[in-house]
């Protein structure tokens, strides 16, 4: 019992230190530091098809975009496919709609359908369909004459297989086809364009075990997902090809039952893009700090841990931090709250999120809302982002 109390104290201290580190990073801002070689300037990592990283579901969207170690649901395909083996129902379907960048344009949105089928009590198959519409685009020539109208769109179709290795641990592998048509075949600068295509894979793991927190039943979980490991993408016949957003997501979650009706979950995720950082170049195009980003996919993954121009301190700034809380009453009504932090020199996405959910019999409805806290001047295009998700637990029909 004494050992259990010590373990519980260590867990709580670690969670507290995680929160303190977040607010410490926030307080640092972007002021110029003598130890900062870049002088606080932007040095963002950009990739093709960034829509693959958009949080598609309202539950995680209301919890600051956490999800790699939270309890499994029908949206686990995006966050951590390995969680699917621990689902309570045999069949689940999730349908989400995300109006995107509403502060800039009114007709960009993400539509996401995912689900799973659990068989043999320790194996699952998952699927997902992600469709991203970028609204109407008018193409003009150098003189401003309209030469065409097009609705750019991107999509990803994926599947996954998850299996328990024992009662606490599972692993999963995923495959995904990515299609991105941004120009509709229109020529750009005299160069013919085409739709970009890529094949990618995910490797993920999930570990969960029961524990006691202050004599209350609890569940501690850890998750790891390396997603979108795939070939570069190109929109022309030239040799120029761009990385897709290969991403490392690592996190933990602690769920505690206060009584038969009330439960609370705390979760924290750390995210890092596994693609090369932009180097610092001089007026002649020579690299004076950092490394050459024109490398293979495998080399880029390993290089991403040590190629930032400002050294290790910049590598740490490339890690995004998400934290979230979820409260359930009687497993029927949920309230959620979260915070997402990205360093100002890496894009400056910083926002609070909140939302709610209601569950009845075989279906659940979730909603989330985003409030920007970024101190970068101007209107944040992510402000007031809403998400809507409808979940069907079809396995509950036979229960």
Secondary structure, 3 states (H helix, E strand, C coil): CHHHHHHHHHHHHHHHHHHHHHHHHHHHCCCCCCCCCCCCCCCCCCCECHHHHCCCCHHHHHCCCCCCCCCCCCCHHHHCHHHHHHCCCCEEEEEEEEECCCCCCCCCEEEEEEEEEEECCCEEEEEEEEEEECCCEEEECCCCCEEEEECCEEEEEEEEEEEECCCCEEEEEEEEEEEEECCCCCCECCECECCEEEEEEEEEEEEEEEEEECCEEEEEEEEEEEEEEECCECCECCCCCECECCEEEEEEEEEEECCCCEEEEEEEEEEEECCCCCCEECCCCCEEECCCCCCCHHHHHHHCCCCCCCCHHHHHHCCEEEEEEEEEECCCEEEEEEEEECCHHHCCCEEEEEEEEEEECCEEEEEEEEEECCCCCCCCCCCCCEEEEEEECHHHHHC
